[in-house]
Amino acid sequence: MTMLPPDFAAVLGAKTGPKTAKQTSIRIPILMFHYVEYVQDKNDKIRAELTTTPNVLEAQIRTLKSAGYTFITPSYLTLALNGRAKHFPKKPIILSFDDGYMDLYTDVFPILKQENAKAVAYIIVDFLNRPNFLFSFQLEEMAKSPLIEIGAHTMDHLALKGMDKDKAKYQIAQSRIELQKELHLPISSFAYPYGSFDQQAIDLVKEAGFTNAVSTLPGVQQTPDTKYYLYRLRPGYMTGQELLDFLAQDKF
């Protein structure tokens, strides 16, 4: 069973236990993004709060490249946590984009190609082909790129904590099945909608065949014991030295 850190045990509703004697700990920030666009409707508060503009994202990536960071994906991080990664970079970082909005294709993908930066995109399966979300053909094109790893974000973006087990199992397992069928690629990473999860959700993610999952818990130290609720950070509009100082913190 996955061991949960004492400070989050109450939140997750699971018991804690001792850490393994030998544990690989990797300091790797996983940055979390949602919309990447110039918001037109200033009254859309939620969208405004979750948006990073394309010019800021580009500046953030250039800041990280100049500082010596190497962009990797969750599947490679999992190999490292399992002691199987070769030539792992000294300063790794992951860019993660949740939900599968249209701007992932129109704004993010061109920037990733321009900067030769890797990222992971977490897709809500049943939201494909809806207004404001990716078309299937766009997802398929991006999935063929060596720069983008595709992960699952459930079927319908429902909070998993406390959910009926059969319903949660469908949301988790079916999202992997459908994406693999659509893309003809292995899907190994999962993102919890709203950062909502508990021990049951973790167990179902593992049972479904995922090798890792990301949360919204803040932090940068990733270990084998946390690979099913990897920590992430929200960089907001920070760029330059402000962003680097933010990532260099020991406590979040």
Summary of the structure (lengths in Angstrom):
residues: 252
radius of gyration: 17.3
end to end distance: 25.6
largest distance: 52.5
contacts: 792
relative contact order: 0.17
helix: 39%
strand: 17%
